Amino acid sequence: MASFVQRIAGALALQPATYEEVESDPTATGQALGVVVLAGIAASIGAGGGITVNGVVSHLAVGLLSWLLWAAIVLQVGGRIWPEAATKVSLAELLRTIGFATAPGLLQVAGLVPGLARPVFLLVWAWILVAVVVGVRQALDYRHTQHAIFVCLIGWLVAFGLTVGVGLLLTTPAQ
């Protein structure tokens, strides 16, 4: 069994074996949560403006909400509505694979470099999307990557929309 750091490195390298390992290891759920939390902290730091309690809390809340929603939506769309013959998956398995797929988010701390925040964040978000496709393909035992891409995009769009909506509700000043 790989260490936490080895799993993060494997997730960053988009290694299917890493995603298979975390999918099948129930003890990796806490590690996946750790990756999501660390990525949220890195996003807060990389977003600039200094490290504030409000900034860290809001980035963590968005990261955790997105992680949970994305996994739940992928479970419904990919595991229940549009599975392949070999698909057998649980929410916990998807939380582990999608959690580790957020490992590129750790690099968001590089946004501290003047002028790099936007390109770093765009690169990281694209990398996360690709990593989620790899992880979901493994978790859902899909034979075709296109199938995983479609399911992940649906999950991302719905999770992103819901997360933005909740964020707007929480940050809209009272009248």
Phi, psi and omega per residue, in radians:
M1 nan 2.362 -3.123
A2 -1.345 2.683 3.076
S3 -1.317 2.974 3.102
F4 -0.992 -0.834 -3.130
V5 -1.131 -0.685 3.100
Q6 -1.131 -0.652 3.106
R7 -1.162 -0.712 3.090
I8 -1.089 -0.775 3.124
A9 -1.077 -0.734 3.110
G10 -1.139 -0.659 3.101
A11 -1.164 -0.730 3.105
L12 -1.094 -0.629 -3.124
A13 -1.442 0.038 3.121
L14 1.050 0.666 -3.131
Q15 -1.428 1.984 3.132
P16 -0.942 -0.624 -3.132
A17 -1.065 -0.622 3.104
T18 -1.121 -0.769 -3.137
Y19 -1.177 -0.619 3.051
E20 -1.101 -0.730 -3.122
E21 -1.108 -0.848 -3.113
V22 -1.227 -0.541 3.092
E23 -1.047 -0.739 -3.027
S24 -1.592 0.014 -3.113
D25 -1.909 1.745 -3.127
P26 -1.014 -0.443 3.131
T27 -1.306 -0.161 -3.127
A28 -1.458 -0.057 3.136
T29 -1.102 -0.749 3.090
G30 -1.118 -0.645 3.084
Q31 -1.135 -0.728 3.118
A32 -1.075 -0.741 3.065
L33 -1.039 -0.736 3.111
G34 -1.037 -0.713 3.117
V35 -1.115 -0.771 -3.139
V36 -1.096 -0.752 3.136
V37 -1.133 -0.816 3.135
L38 -1.094 -0.677 3.099
A39 -1.138 -0.654 3.095
G40 -1.133 -0.709 3.099
I41 -1.152 -0.751 3.108
A42 -1.063 -0.682 3.111
A43 -1.126 -0.715 3.139
S44 -1.119 -0.745 3.116
I45 -1.169 -0.823 -3.082
G46 -1.209 -0.359 3.137
A47 -1.267 -0.195 3.094
G48 1.417 -3.071 3.134
G49 1.373 0.183 3.141
G50 1.414 2.875 3.134
I51 -1.578 2.021 3.105
T52 -2.126 2.713 3.112
V53 -1.051 -0.790 3.140
N54 -1.068 -0.733 3.138
G55 -1.111 -0.807 3.140
V56 -1.128 -0.807 -3.121
V57 -1.075 -0.754 -3.108
S58 -1.199 -0.706 3.098
H59 -1.147 -0.682 3.091
L60 -1.143 -0.750 -3.131
A61 -1.083 -0.797 3.131
V62 -1.121 -0.768 -3.141
G63 -1.092 -0.794 -3.130
L64 -1.180 -0.757 3.124
L65 -1.089 -0.792 3.128
S66 -1.069 -0.767 3.137
W67 -1.028 -0.870 -3.120
L68 -1.127 -0.799 -3.132
L69 -1.125 -0.775 -3.120
W70 -1.065 -0.779 3.134
A71 -1.123 -0.756 -3.130
A72 -1.131 -0.700 -3.132
I73 -1.221 -0.739 3.098
V74 -1.086 -0.672 3.097
L75 -1.035 -0.802 -3.106
Q76 -1.223 -0.851 -3.071
V77 -1.269 -0.897 -3.043
G78 -1.487 -0.532 -3.091
G79 -1.665 -0.435 -3.067
R80 -1.997 -0.833 -3.065
I81 -1.433 -0.706 -3.005
W82 -2.335 0.940 3.139
P83 -1.385 2.815 2.937
E84 -1.662 3.013 -3.068
A85 -0.993 -0.638 -3.074
A86 -1.549 0.000 -3.037
T87 -1.256 2.100 2.977
K88 -2.475 2.024 -3.033
V89 -2.591 2.658 3.060
S90 -2.121 2.884 3.089
L91 -1.057 -0.714 -3.131
A92 -1.058 -0.699 3.117
E93 -1.117 -0.728 3.114
L94 -1.211 -0.641 3.074
L95 -1.070 -0.689 3.131
R96 -1.181 -0.844 -3.082
T97 -1.213 -0.749 3.132
I98 -1.222 -0.619 3.080
G99 -1.041 -0.832 3.114
F100 -1.207 -0.470 3.104
A101 -1.190 -0.258 3.074
T102 -1.465 0.071 3.141
A103 -0.926 -0.650 3.079
P104 -1.023 -0.382 3.103
G105 -1.049 -0.387 3.092
L106 -1.067 -0.471 -3.098
L107 -1.365 -0.120 -3.139
Q108 -1.098 -0.332 3.093
V109 -1.036 -0.432 3.111
A110 -1.145 -0.204 3.078
G111 -1.124 -0.215 3.075
L112 -1.124 -0.456 3.137
V113 -1.203 2.174 -3.098
P114 -0.913 2.274 3.102
G115 1.473 -0.094 -3.092
L116 -1.782 -0.208 -3.039
A117 -0.946 -0.944 -3.081
R118 -1.093 -0.886 3.138
P119 -1.101 -0.664 3.125
V120 -1.109 -0.825 -3.117
F121 -1.107 -0.725 3.116
L122 -1.113 -0.766 3.103
L123 -1.082 -0.797 -3.122
V124 -1.097 -0.775 -3.124
W125 -1.124 -0.678 3.072
A126 -1.139 -0.739 3.122
W127 -1.087 -0.739 3.100
I128 -1.072 -0.760 3.138
L129 -1.048 -0.769 3.101
V130 -1.115 -0.744 3.136
A131 -1.108 -0.683 3.110
V132 -1.120 -0.691 3.095
V133 -1.039 -0.798 3.119
V134 -1.069 -0.834 -3.134
G135 -1.108 -0.752 -3.140
V136 -1.187 -0.674 3.101
R137 -1.027 -0.732 3.133
Q138 -1.225 -0.795 -3.087
A139 -1.127 -0.640 -3.115
L140 -1.607 0.013 3.136
D141 0.946 0.743 3.107
Y142 -1.376 2.497 3.063
R143 -1.506 -0.431 -3.033
H144 -2.027 2.181 3.140
T145 -1.096 -0.613 -3.136
Q146 -1.016 -0.641 3.111
H147 -1.087 -0.808 3.127
A148 -1.133 -0.689 3.124
I149 -1.045 -0.829 -3.123
F150 -1.061 -0.835 -3.121
V151 -1.113 -0.732 -3.135
C152 -1.162 -0.698 3.119
L153 -1.134 -0.726 3.077
I154 -1.072 -0.838 3.129
G155 -1.044 -0.750 -3.128
W156 -1.149 -0.794 -3.121
L157 -1.050 -0.811 -3.130
V158 -1.185 -0.813 -3.139
A159 -1.091 -0.743 3.130
F160 -1.087 -0.818 3.131
G161 -1.057 -0.779 3.126
L162 -1.163 -0.700 3.134
T163 -1.131 -0.765 3.107
V164 -1.108 -0.753 3.129
G165 -1.059 -0.793 3.111
V166 -1.126 -0.737 3.110
G167 -1.039 -0.728 3.113
L168 -1.139 -0.694 3.117
L169 -1.121 -0.683 -3.096
L170 -1.349 -0.409 -3.079
T171 -1.862 -0.041 3.115
T172 -1.286 2.163 -3.129
P173 -1.143 2.529 3.100
A174 -1.206 2.503 -3.113
Q175 -1.596 nan nan
